[in-house]
Amino acid sequence: MGSSEEHTRLVGEVLEELAFMGYPAWANRTGATKIEDRFIRFGKKGSG
């Protein structure tokens, strides 16, 4: 199984190649976290 660092590197390389080819693309981070007593989600639900 790959590491988080490998995933980050791969995403960066893919985004760089797409930019080189003239395609606009960006990472779409999703997830959730707990801050104090609140649970906060970020990113569009269902997107990867």
MARGU-278217 format. One record per residue (C-alpha): residue in three letters; x, y, z. Coordinates in steps of 0.2 Angstrom, whole numbers, plus 2048, in hexadecimal, padded with zeros to 3 digits. Last residue first. Layout:
! MARGU-278217
ALAXYZ/...
This chain:
! MARGU-278217
GLY7C083D7E9/SER7B08467E8/GLY7A183E7F2/LYS79E84D7FD/LYS7A685C7F7/GLY7B6862800/PHE7B7865813/ARG7AE85E822/ILE7AE865833/PHE7AA85C843/ARG7A8869852/ASP7AD867864/GLU7BE86E863/ILE7C386C850/LYS7BF85A84A/THR7C4856838/ALA7BD851828/GLY7C284C817/THR7C4852805/ARG7D38597FB/ASN7CF85D7E8/ALA7E085E7E0/TRP7E08697D1/ALA7DF8687BE/PRO7DF8747AF/TYR7E586A79F/GLY7F2872794/MET7FD862792/PHE80A86A79E/ALA7FC86D7AB/LEU7F785B7A9/GLU8098557AC/GLU80A8607BC/LEU7FA85A7C3/VAL7FF8487C0/GLU81084B7C9/GLY8088547D8/VAL7FB8467DA/LEU8098397DA/ARG8148437E6/THR8058447F2/HIS8018327F0/GLU81382D7F4/GLU813838803/SER80383080A/SER80B81F808/GLY8078117FC/MET800800800/
